[in-house]
Amino acid sequence: LTHTPSPMGFLNEILGRPSHERPFLLLVVGYPAGDAKVPEITKKPLEEFISFV
């Protein structure tokens, strides 16, 4: 699961990174809290969204 908030400049301040660095992706890891509302989704088959050249 990835998340790309816009704008992401706030991450530089939170993480203490210099202004010339640009975050481009948040990778969410771990498990949801017991009371978290997580939507029921299903994975698409790999063949549905990938192509080999």
N, C-alpha and C positions, 0 to 999 in steps of 0.2 A: 504494500500500500504506500503510495507516495502522495505528497501534498505540496502544492506550489502556490503559496499565498502571494498576493500582489498588493502592494509592493513588498519586497523582501528585505529592504534596507534595515529594518529594525533588528535583524539578526546580527548585523555587524556590531551594533551597540551591545546587545545582550551577550554576545560571545567574545567581545573585546577584539574584534578583527579590524584591520586597517581599511580605510575607505576605498582603496583600489581593488580590494577583493570583492567579488560579487557572488553571493550564494545563489544557487539555481534550483535546488531541490531539497526537500526534507524527506528523509526516509524514516518512517514510523516503525518502531520495533517494540516488542513486548506483547502483553496481553491486555485486553480491555478490562476495566474495573467491573466488578460483579453487577453493578447497577447501570452500566453503560448501555446506551441504545445503539446497537450496531445493526445496520440493515442486512437483511438476508439477500446475499448475492451468490451467483454461481460463476465459476470460472468458464471462460470461453475455451473451446478446444484450440490447441496451438495452431492447427491448420487454418483456423478462421482469421488469424491476424498476422501470420508470418509468411514470408516467401523466401526461398533460397535462390540465389543467383549463381 
